[in-house]
Amino acid sequence: MFELTNKVAIVTGGTSGIGEAIAKLYAKSGAKVVVVGRNQDRGEAIISDIKKDKGEAKFVKTDVTSNEEIKRCVDQTISAYGTIDILVNGAGIHDKYHNVLETSEEDFDKLMNINLKGAFLMAKAVLLTMLEKGKGKIINIGSQGTFVAGPGGATYVTSKHAIFGLTKQIAYDFGKKGIQSNLIAPGFIETPMTEGIDDERLKDIPAQRAGKPEEVASMALYLASDTSDYAQGAAFTIDGGWTVGR
Ligand SMILES: NC(=O)c1ccc[n+]([C@@H]2O[C@H](COP(=O)([O-])OP(=O)(O)OC[C@H]3O[C@@H](n4cnc5c(N)ncnc54)[C@H](O)[C@@H]3O)[C@@H](O)[C@H]2O)c1
């Protein structure tokens, strides 16, 4: 039902976890996918998986804290595939739980540069191409920490609240020109980021289990497809119900 034939998508954080699942599902749904990450070997392994499945994808090694690398990535996407229809800002890190007093200025800057500034720079780099064609979809990855304080810690929660602000502002500024900007707020998802986290946390989830990256990818497919054309500036929670109890 949801399909992306001939669409061109850039997926940051595409070499593991949620981003990898999104990149693979997009390719399976007909998109040409640029997988963005920092690890060449992981990137090539994912491209090989996608090609085995008859999909089309390229890996472009990019650190989202570097505006220069981001611009090069966008240029390479346009040279390879001619345009950009979809951007998924999936790159992110999670600091250990720290309150404000426990958080150093360096740790704050490091996390913000990836989780927030990286998404801002990526959006800035693709917007002109999207505006020229009068259509484009930007999908940011938030978290439960987009809505509530708690297990994320001071910097992570701050970054995930802020990325919803960025999501809404892009919708406000560019919605009338055909740009859609939405946010996915996943709960506890089984990825390398949550490896080793205590199962105790799962007890609070009405679904009584962690989510799978593929379940987040399904929502990202909806938001990338034409079916979601009326979705704008919104947060789409997928957390097994965790936030309803907060
Ligand atoms: N796993 C969860 O439970 C969960 C819950 C809510 C939100 N999220 C969010 O989902 C997104 C994906 O996380 P995940 O769980 O798949 O974790 P993950 O660690 O598997 O994926 C994060 C990816 O981002 C990449 N990345 C980090 N810094 C980067 C940089 N500077 N440049 C380019 N890439 C960089 C990593 O290499 C990795 O591939 C993150 O934004 C995370 O905050 C995850």
The ligand as an ORCA input file, in Angstrom:
! r2SCAN-3c Opt
* xyz 0 1
  N      16.781      2.537     20.361
  C      15.892      3.231     21.042
  O      15.288      2.725     22.010
  C      15.558      4.655     20.642
  C      14.474      5.255     21.258
  C      14.122      6.540     20.921
  C      14.851      7.214     19.970
  N      15.917      6.633     19.385
  C      16.637      7.419     18.378
  O      16.682      6.721     17.169
  C      17.831      7.132     16.428
  C      18.595      5.886     15.987
  O      19.073      5.219     17.139
  P      19.265      3.632     17.225
  O      18.550      3.150     18.400
  O      19.009      3.030     15.903
  O      20.807      3.567     17.622
  P      22.099      3.147     16.807
  O      23.226      3.453     17.695
  O      21.941      1.778     16.271
  O      22.051      4.151     15.560
  C      22.520      5.456     15.614
  C      23.340      5.683     14.372
  O      23.760      7.048     14.325
  C      25.092      7.051     13.862
  N      25.799      8.271     14.240
  C      26.147      8.670     15.484
  N      26.873      9.797     15.401
  C      26.961     10.111     14.079
  C      27.592     11.152     13.361
  N      28.288     12.095     13.977
  N      27.493     11.149     12.005
  C      26.807     10.187     11.363
  N      26.201      9.173     11.998
  C      26.281      9.138     13.335
  C      25.717      5.818     14.532
  O      26.920      5.457     13.917
  C      24.604      4.814     14.337
  O      24.694      4.188     13.076
  C      18.618      8.046     17.368
  O      18.321      9.392     17.058
  C      18.071      7.698     18.727
  O      18.195      8.768     19.633
  C      16.293      5.357     19.695
*
